[in-house]
Amino acid sequence: RARLARRIPLPDLGTHVGFAVAALIVFSITATSAPSRVARVADLVLDPGALVEPMPESGIYPVSGDLRVPVGDPVVLRARDFTGSDAPVVVEVDRTGGFWQSLDVDETQVEDTGRAREIEFGIEFVEDPFRYRFRRGTVVSPSRSVSIHERPVVTSVRLDLVPPDYSGRPARTIDNPAGAINALEGTAVRLSGEASSPLSAARRLEAGNAVDMPVDRVAFADTFTVLADREFRIELVDDEGFGGEALTVYRIVAEPDLPPSVEVLAPAEDRPLERDLKLAISAVAADDVGLARLDLVWRQDGTDEWARIPLLDAPGPSIVDLELDRGESDVAASFIWDLGEVDLLPGDGLAYALEATDNHARAGGQVTRSQTWRLRLPTISELFHEDRSERQESGEDQRDLLAEGQELREDLERLNRELLKDPDPEWQKREEIRDTLERQEELRQSLEDASDELRRQMEDFERENAGNLDTLEKMEMIQELLEDLKDDETLQAWLEAMQEAMDELSPMEIQRQMEDSLARQEEFNRRLDRTIELLKELERERRMSDLVEETNEYLDRQRELAEMTD
């Protein structure tokens, strides 16, 4: 068995320990005073090959070595010259594989360090790979290469646009957008795309800010909402740390959701209420996205609160004969508003308008009100005055027609007398007869127009005087006379035949036709005169009725004032 004493001479152990302690003290002092030398020694221990450093004494060496440069970037080529020659130094570049092109090096790019001369040569823009070497006189350095690194570029972009739900617009996808893209405010956008090489980062540059986007190898993505116009660029950094140029500008134009428009087409004026308390209204409303409501709003004089009647949904009994023509974003409405349930007294008024509300969800619905129009319930005296004016105008029209008929009758009598004297009239006389016949036709047409208006007034009068039998009989007589005058087809046919046959009738036939025309005109005037007389009688009766109604109205107001005083 081996013994420890044989391996370590114990008698000399103290000496060995002393030397070790001394060496440790020296190392500590050296590490404190010269740490760089200690580090150098440590490097040599770890890399023994570093002990050998060739120190050339001649030649040119490309110290920049092989390089990899992003396309479009500058590059600096460096060399160390030990030749000591005064010959010009050049850089030789081979871009084609065998042909070396010489590029002069300015002396300002050469620095003499004493031991050697340091040379730098810059190329501002690198497009293609090449080899390079340095030459001074007949001394040529080894060749090295410059390879190109393609910058990452965007190869595809996709925008998925999802409009707000309330708009009802479909989603759409745009690949590789070019130019401005329109999108409704509130549209959600998902931006996705791919790059030409694996990425370490992608950023959306917008309004001076850089927004990082998630990346997955060559893919990148982002989401945002369009609330205003946006312009952005996409910046890429590949997995080697090289960045691409963000040149393409993507633009999204935000379309505002505008308030709706609404207009009352008819009656579109301030007016008195009719006696049946009904008002026919037609209106149109539109919105750029869509309509949610269309309401008739009104406010009685003396109140601040507006009442509301919906037109698109369950309008209620006060809206009669409602017709809606709805499009995607507009509607045309026509209806009759029955104000019978509105507490209106003679002389009271109200204001009304139409309100359109769009379906803008974020704004809670934008509201537009049409121009406000006024309605007024006339007093009884105002109604009577209006009726009297209409009747006076109608009576004047009838009297004008009678006067014209009498003048026409006198012309017919004159022409008839002249025909008796000269049975064969000349051309000029024939033209005068023809003009007289045309006047007779115009008179008949004027009476027809006046009769329609008179008939309407008679219908109103009949409703107001339904209990007066004597009045009803007179009105029936007037209506029969009007129908006879208006629908006298025999007279109309005779006039047309007379006009067409004027050039073919013999003198005796012309005279006989003139006598018939005179007789017909006399009958026409007689009927018209009878109508006017009946109208005068009705006017007197209505004036009496008006007086009674005005008296009753005055008494009612007196009673109201008395009650207010009590």
Secondary structure, DSSP 8 states (H G I E B T S, - for coil): ---HHHHS-GGGHHHHHHHHHHHHHHHHHHHHH-HHHHHHHHHHHH-GGGG------SSEE-TT-SEEEETT--EEEEEEE-----S-EEEEEESSSS-EEEEE--GGGEEE-SS-EEEEEEES---S-EEEEEEETTEE---EEEEEE----EEEEEEEEE--GGG----EEEES--SEEEEETTEEEEEEEEESS-EEEEEEEETTEEEEE-EETTEEEEEEEESS-EEEEEEEEETTS-B------EEEEEE-----EEEEEES-S-EE--TT-EEEEEEEEE-SS-EEEEEEEEEETT----EEEESSS---TTEEEEEEEE-SSEEEEEEEEE-TTS---TT-EEEEEEEEEE--TTTT--EEE---EEEE---HHHHHHHHHHHHHHHHHHHHHHHHHHHHHHHHHHHHHHHHHH-SS--HHHHHHHHHHHHHHHHHHHHHHHHHHHHHHHHHHHHHHTTT-HHHHHHHHHHHHHHHHHHT-HHHHHHHHHHHHTTTT--HHHHHHHHHHHHHHHHHHHHHHHHHHHHHHHHHHHHHHHHHHHHHHHHHHHHHHHHHHH-
